[in-house]
Amino acid sequence: MVTPLPSLHHNGPKPLWVHIFSKSSSSTSLRTQCASGAYMIARSPKVLHRRSRRAKKKHRKMQDILREVQVPTHQFRLSPEEIDSEVVVFDGGDTNSPPIKPPDGVIWRAIHVKLLHVEDETLPSIGLTYPMIDGVHPFIRLPRSMSLSIINECCINKITKSLVACANLRSTALTRGDAKRVFTDYGTRVSYACVGPQVSRNSNTVLSHPPYMDALPDVHWRSLVWMMKRAERSFRAIVSHNVLSHVHHAKRLVPFKTFSSPNDDNSGNFNAHFFGGIAFGINVFLRCHTDADFTFSIIQVLLKGKCQYMLDDDVVVYFCFPTIGIAVPLRPGDYLLFNARIPHCISSRCKFEDEVMCTSTYLKTAIVGMNNNSLPLTDEQAWTINQLNC
């Protein structure tokens, strides 16, 4: 059973599951504000009726194929203050795996996922979710059969080879700030990379991709675009109507860059519609954190060396939400959509002998703002800002 349908109307241009630049009146900040509020501008009764009908249809679908996880009242949880003040990581290892060990000089708080509420759903036609927070479900794990029907349209071996090719192009592994630090096995080099549009630190532009990706062969670019489009298909299939409508109208108003192949022929076949980047790593786990994302993000895990996934595959990692006390088990190929404004992290892998590739598809608010304060708002964007401030 899924929580009753929320109101489609929200107070102000910023839903709480969206990050925008709200403390500045620069054109970059205003673009994020008008993009976030664009979906609320509709005044036509016909448009509002159509939107309400679509929302009810999507809600009925979610009720049919999702089950809400019920967390015990006295479940172990962490507060946002604890997460901010400590390096919190989660150990997903089974009894045959060694405990995770911090890099030299790092003090962390390692917690086993068993302390969180772990609930699975073995019926392949049923997915998992959680009661609404701030008007949306904080996460949705697609039904296993739906995830596999989407990912099996791709050649899994091609995707894993393309991801490995990206990682191998970097002379050094990507590092995130301390608040979002990436870890791996003790004494092992972190294998982690991000591809897709990036804000330039040296100019007022948004790069289509990081410079090191120039050397990636087109065959790998196309595999990554195909992977991104499959992730977007999962997003469209299951995310609530207000989340989908929000990003749809944002993209119509602000022409921000999305993930695309350098050889895009403008047909739409080689670019994503909504999402900007893919982050991925091999045998990595992250510090618990939040992200400055403009919409829900999508997690998928792949098992290196396995070319076909089955309904009854073993769990390989957990995705953790410690402030609500939940760890969501993930099998190879599973899609998990989640609100990146809620503290979250991926655990270490369950079996030490596995090679697990964790991928994250996302849209950064900085990309939506277009990183150019010299670029004025369009007339439509300025009108939208004025309407939101009325």
C-alpha positions as CSV (number, residue, x, y, z in Angstrom):
1,M,0.0,0.0,0.0
2,V,1.3,3.5,-0.9
3,T,0.7,6.8,0.9
4,P,-2.3,8.8,-0.4
5,L,-1.7,11.2,-3.3
6,P,-0.3,14.5,-2.1
7,S,-1.5,17.9,-3.3
8,L,-0.1,19.0,-6.6
9,H,0.3,22.6,-5.3
10,H,3.3,23.7,-3.2
11,N,4.2,26.9,-1.5
12,G,7.0,28.7,-3.2
13,P,9.3,27.7,-6.1
14,K,11.4,25.3,-4.1
15,P,10.1,21.8,-3.3
16,L,12.1,20.4,-0.4
17,W,13.5,17.6,-2.5
18,V,15.2,20.1,-4.9
19,H,18.3,22.2,-4.4
20,I,18.4,25.7,-5.9
21,F,20.6,28.8,-5.4
22,S,18.2,30.9,-3.4
23,K,20.6,33.4,-1.6
24,S,21.6,35.4,-4.7
25,S,20.0,37.5,-7.4
26,S,22.6,36.7,-10.0
27,S,21.2,35.4,-13.3
28,T,22.7,31.9,-12.6
29,S,20.9,31.7,-9.3
30,L,17.6,33.1,-10.8
31,R,17.7,30.5,-13.6
32,T,17.7,27.7,-11.0
33,Q,14.8,29.4,-9.2
34,C,12.6,29.9,-12.3
35,A,13.5,26.4,-13.5
36,S,12.3,24.9,-10.2
37,G,9.1,27.0,-10.2
38,A,8.2,26.5,-13.9
39,Y,5.8,23.6,-13.3
40,M,3.6,25.7,-11.0
41,I,2.9,28.5,-13.5
42,A,0.0,26.7,-15.4
43,R,-3.2,28.5,-14.9
44,S,-5.4,26.9,-17.5
45,P,-8.2,24.7,-16.0
46,K,-7.7,22.3,-18.9
47,V,-4.0,22.0,-18.2
48,L,-4.6,21.6,-14.4
49,H,-7.2,18.9,-15.1
50,R,-4.9,17.0,-17.4
51,R,-2.1,17.2,-14.9
52,S,-4.4,16.0,-12.1
53,R,-5.5,13.1,-14.2
54,R,-2.0,12.0,-15.0
55,A,-1.0,12.3,-11.3
56,K,-3.8,10.0,-10.3
57,K,-3.0,7.5,-13.0
58,K,0.7,7.4,-11.9
59,H,-0.4,7.1,-8.2
60,R,-2.6,4.1,-9.0
61,K,0.3,2.5,-10.8
62,M,2.6,3.0,-7.8
63,Q,-0.1,1.6,-5.5
64,D,-0.3,-1.5,-7.6
65,I,3.5,-2.3,-7.9
66,L,5.1,-0.8,-4.8
67,R,5.0,-1.8,-1.1
68,E,5.8,0.7,1.6
69,V,8.5,-0.3,4.1
70,Q,7.3,0.0,7.7
71,V,10.2,0.8,10.1
72,P,9.8,-0.2,13.8
73,T,9.3,2.8,16.1
74,H,12.5,2.2,18.1
75,Q,14.7,1.5,15.0
76,F,18.3,2.7,15.2
77,R,18.8,6.0,13.4
78,L,21.3,8.7,13.1
79,S,20.6,12.4,13.3
80,P,21.7,14.9,10.6
81,E,24.0,16.5,13.2
82,E,25.8,13.1,13.8
83,I,26.2,12.6,10.1
84,D,27.6,16.1,9.6
85,S,30.0,15.8,12.5
86,E,31.4,12.4,11.8
87,V,32.7,10.4,8.8
88,V,29.9,7.8,8.8
89,V,30.3,4.7,6.5
90,F,28.3,1.4,6.3
91,D,29.8,-2.0,6.2
92,G,27.7,-4.3,4.0
93,G,30.1,-7.3,4.2
94,D,28.8,-10.8,5.0
95,T,30.3,-13.1,7.6
96,N,33.0,-14.3,5.2
97,S,34.2,-10.8,4.3
98,P,36.8,-8.9,6.3
99,P,35.6,-5.7,8.1
100,I,36.3,-2.5,6.3
101,K,39.4,-0.5,7.4
102,P,39.9,3.2,7.1
103,P,42.8,4.7,5.1
104,D,45.7,5.8,7.2
105,G,45.0,9.1,8.9
106,V,41.2,8.8,8.6
107,I,38.9,8.4,11.6
108,W,35.5,7.1,10.7
109,R,32.4,5.6,12.4
110,A,31.8,2.3,10.6
111,I,28.3,0.8,11.2
112,H,27.2,-2.5,9.9
113,V,24.0,-2.4,7.8
114,K,22.4,-4.9,10.1
115,L,21.9,-2.1,12.6
116,L,19.5,-0.5,10.1
117,H,16.1,-1.9,9.1
118,V,16.7,-4.1,6.1
119,E,13.6,-5.2,4.3
120,D,13.5,-7.0,1.0
121,E,10.8,-8.0,-1.5
122,T,11.3,-11.2,-3.3
123,L,8.2,-11.0,-5.6
124,P,9.7,-9.7,-8.8
125,S,6.6,-7.8,-9.7
126,I,6.7,-5.7,-6.5
127,G,9.0,-2.8,-5.7
128,L,9.8,-1.1,-2.4
129,T,9.3,2.5,-1.2
130,Y,8.8,4.5,2.0
131,P,6.0,6.8,3.3
132,M,6.2,10.3,1.8
133,I,8.5,12.9,3.2
134,D,8.1,16.5,2.0
135,G,5.4,15.4,-0.5
136,V,7.4,12.6,-2.2
137,H,8.6,9.1,-1.5
138,P,12.3,9.4,-0.4
139,F,13.2,6.3,-2.4
140,I,11.7,3.8,-4.9
141,R,13.3,0.5,-5.7
142,L,11.7,-0.6,-9.0
143,P,10.2,-4.1,-9.1
144,R,13.0,-6.5,-10.1
145,S,11.2,-7.7,-13.2
146,M,10.8,-4.0,-14.4
147,S,14.5,-3.3,-13.8
148,L,15.7,-6.3,-15.6
149,S,13.3,-5.7,-18.6
150,I,15.0,-2.2,-18.9
151,I,18.6,-3.2,-18.4
152,N,18.4,-6.3,-20.5
153,E,17.7,-4.1,-23.5
154,C,21.4,-3.1,-23.2
155,C,24.4,-5.4,-23.6
156,I,25.6,-5.5,-20.0
157,N,29.2,-6.5,-21.0
158,K,29.4,-3.4,-23.3
159,I,28.3,-1.1,-20.5
160,T,30.8,-2.5,-18.0
161,K,33.6,-2.3,-20.6
162,S,32.7,1.3,-21.4
163,L,32.7,2.3,-17.7
164,V,36.1,0.6,-17.2
165,A,37.4,2.4,-20.3
166,C,36.3,5.8,-18.7
167,A,38.0,5.0,-15.4
168,N,41.2,3.9,-17.2
169,L,41.5,7.3,-19.0
170,R,42.0,9.1,-15.7
171,S,45.7,9.3,-14.6
172,T,44.4,9.7,-11.0
173,A,41.1,8.7,-9.5
174,L,38.5,11.4,-9.0
175,T,38.3,12.7,-5.4
176,R,35.3,14.3,-3.9
177,G,35.4,16.8,-1.0
178,D,35.7,15.4,2.6
179,A,32.0,15.6,3.1
180,K,31.4,13.1,0.2
181,R,34.6,11.1,0.4
182,V,34.9,7.9,-1.6
183,F,36.5,4.8,0.0
184,T,37.5,1.3,-1.2
185,D,39.5,-1.7,0.2
186,Y,42.4,-0.7,2.5
187,G,45.6,-0.1,0.6
188,T,43.8,-0.1,-2.8
189,R,43.6,2.8,-5.2
190,V,40.1,4.2,-5.5
191,S,38.5,3.6,-8.9
192,Y,35.9,6.3,-9.3
193,A,35.0,8.7,-12.1
194,C,32.3,11.2,-13.2
195,V,31.3,11.8,-16.8
196,G,28.9,14.3,-18.4
197,P,28.6,18.1,-18.3
198,Q,30.7,19.9,-15.7
199,V,30.9,23.5,-14.5
200,S,34.2,25.1,-15.6
201,R,36.2,26.5,-12.8
202,N,38.2,28.8,-15.2
203,S,35.4,30.3,-17.2
204,N,31.7,31.0,-17.2
205,T,30.8,28.0,-19.2
206,V,29.5,24.4,-18.7
207,L,31.8,21.9,-20.3
208,S,30.1,19.0,-22.2
209,H,32.4,16.6,-20.5
210,P,35.7,16.5,-18.6
211,P,38.8,17.0,-20.9
212,Y,40.2,13.5,-20.2
213,M,37.0,12.0,-21.9
214,D,38.2,13.4,-25.3
215,A,40.1,10.2,-25.9
216,L,37.1,7.9,-25.3
217,P,36.1,6.0,-28.5
218,D,32.7,6.7,-29.9
219,V,31.6,3.1,-29.3
220,H,31.9,3.7,-25.6
221,W,30.2,7.0,-25.7
222,R,27.2,5.4,-27.3
223,S,27.1,2.7,-24.7
224,L,27.1,5.3,-21.9
225,V,24.3,7.3,-23.6
226,W,22.3,4.1,-24.0
227,M,22.8,3.4,-20.3
228,M,21.7,6.9,-19.4
229,K,18.5,6.7,-21.6
230,R,17.6,3.4,-19.9
231,A,18.0,5.1,-16.5
232,E,15.7,7.9,-17.7
233,R,13.2,5.3,-18.8
234,S,13.1,3.9,-15.2
235,F,12.6,7.5,-14.0
236,R,9.7,8.1,-16.2
237,A,8.1,4.7,-15.5
238,I,7.9,5.0,-11.7
239,V,8.7,8.5,-10.2
240,S,5.7,10.4,-8.9
241,H,4.0,12.8,-11.4
242,N,5.0,16.0,-9.5
243,V,8.7,15.1,-9.6
244,L,8.5,14.3,-13.4
245,S,6.5,17.4,-14.1
246,H,9.0,19.5,-12.2
247,V,12.0,18.5,-14.2
248,H,10.1,18.4,-17.5
249,H,9.0,22.0,-17.2
250,A,12.4,23.1,-15.9
251,K,14.0,21.7,-19.1
252,R,11.5,23.5,-21.3
253,L,12.3,26.8,-19.7
254,V,16.0,26.6,-19.2
255,P,18.1,24.8,-21.9
256,F,20.7,23.3,-19.6
257,K,23.1,20.7,-20.9
258,T,22.4,17.0,-20.5
259,F,24.6,13.9,-21.1
260,S,25.4,13.5,-24.7
261,S,27.9,11.9,-27.1
262,P,30.4,14.3,-28.7
263,N,29.2,13.0,-32.0
264,D,25.5,13.8,-31.3
265,D,23.7,14.2,-34.6
266,N,20.9,16.2,-33.1
267,S,18.4,13.3,-33.7
268,G,18.0,12.9,-29.9
269,N,19.4,9.3,-30.1
270,F,22.7,10.2,-28.6
271,N,21.8,12.5,-25.7
272,A,19.8,12.3,-22.4
273,H,16.6,14.3,-22.0
274,F,16.9,15.3,-18.3
275,F,20.0,14.0,-16.6
276,G,23.5,15.4,-16.8
277,G,26.1,13.0,-15.3
278,I,27.0,9.5,-14.4
279,A,29.3,8.8,-11.5
280,F,30.6,5.3,-11.0
281,G,33.2,3.3,-9.1
282,I,34.4,-0.2,-8.6
283,N,34.2,-1.7,-5.1
284,V,33.6,1.7,-3.6
285,F,31.6,2.9,-0.7
286,L,30.9,6.5,0.4
287,R,30.7,8.7,3.4
288,C,27.0,9.4,4.3
289,H,26.1,12.8,2.7
290,T,23.6,14.9,0.9
291,D,23.9,16.2,-2.7
292,A,23.1,19.6,-4.3
293,D,20.9,17.9,-7.0
294,F,18.0,19.4,-8.9
295,T,15.9,16.3,-9.0
296,F,15.9,12.6,-7.9
297,S,19.0,10.6,-8.6
298,I,19.2,7.0,-9.8
299,I,21.4,4.3,-8.5
300,Q,22.2,1.1,-10.3
301,V,24.7,-1.6,-9.5
302,L,26.4,-3.9,-11.9
303,L,28.4,-7.1,-11.2
304,K,31.5,-7.2,-13.3
305,G,32.0,-10.5,-15.1
306,K,28.3,-11.4,-15.2
307,C,26.7,-10.8,-18.6
308,Q,23.1,-11.6,-17.6
309,Y,21.1,-11.0,-14.5
310,M,18.5,-13.2,-13.0
311,L,15.4,-12.5,-10.8
312,D,16.9,-14.4,-7.9
313,D,20.5,-13.0,-7.9
314,D,22.1,-12.4,-4.5
315,V,22.2,-9.0,-2.9
316,V,25.5,-7.3,-3.7
317,V,25.3,-4.0,-1.8
318,Y,23.0,-1.9,0.3
319,F,21.9,1.7,-0.1
320,C,21.5,3.3,3.3
321,F,19.3,6.1,4.6
322,P,20.4,6.4,8.3
323,T,18.1,9.3,9.3
324,I,15.1,7.1,8.5
325,G,16.8,3.9,9.7
326,I,16.7,1.9,6.4
327,A,19.2,0.0,4.3
328,V,17.8,-1.0,0.9
329,P,19.2,-4.3,-0.5
330,L,20.3,-4.1,-4.2
331,R,20.9,-6.9,-6.7
332,P,22.8,-6.6,-10.0
333,G,20.7,-4.5,-12.4
334,D,18.3,-3.0,-9.8
335,Y,17.3,0.6,-10.2
336,L,16.8,2.7,-7.1
337,L,15.5,6.3,-7.4
338,F,16.0,8.5,-4.4
339,N,15.8,12.1,-3.0
340,A,19.5,13.2,-2.8
341,R,18.6,15.9,-0.2
342,I,18.1,13.1,2.4
343,P,21.4,11.8,3.9
344,H,22.4,8.6,2.1
345,C,25.3,6.4,1.1
346,I,26.2,3.1,-0.6
347,S,27.6,0.4,1.7
348,S,30.7,-1.7,1.1
349,R,30.0,-4.8,-1.0
350,C,28.5,-7.9,0.6
351,K,31.0,-10.5,-0.8
352,F,34.7,-9.5,-0.8
353,E,35.4,-11.6,-3.9
354,D,32.8,-9.7,-6.0
355,E,33.7,-6.8,-8.3
356,V,30.7,-4.5,-7.9
357,M,30.3,-1.4,-10.1
358,C,28.1,1.2,-8.5
359,T,26.6,3.9,-10.9
360,S,24.7,7.1,-10.1
361,T,22.8,9.1,-12.6
362,Y,22.1,12.7,-11.5
363,L,21.4,16.4,-12.4
364,K,23.4,19.0,-10.5
365,T,21.8,22.3,-9.8
366,A,25.0,24.1,-11.0
367,I,24.4,22.6,-14.4
368,V,20.8,24.0,-14.5
369,G,22.0,27.5,-13.6
370,M,24.3,27.4,-16.7
371,N,27.3,28.9,-14.7
372,N,27.1,32.3,-16.5
373,N,26.1,35.5,-14.7
374,S,26.8,37.5,-17.8
375,L,24.0,35.7,-19.6
376,P,20.7,37.5,-19.0
377,L,17.4,35.8,-18.3
378,T,15.2,35.3,-21.3
379,D,11.9,37.2,-21.3
380,E,10.1,34.0,-20.4
381,Q,12.4,33.2,-17.5
382,A,12.1,36.8,-16.2
383,W,8.3,36.6,-16.5
384,T,8.4,33.3,-14.6
385,I,10.4,34.8,-11.8
386,N,8.0,37.7,-11.5
387,Q,5.0,35.3,-11.4
388,L,6.7,33.2,-8.6
389,N,7.3,36.4,-6.6
390,C,3.7,37.7,-6.9
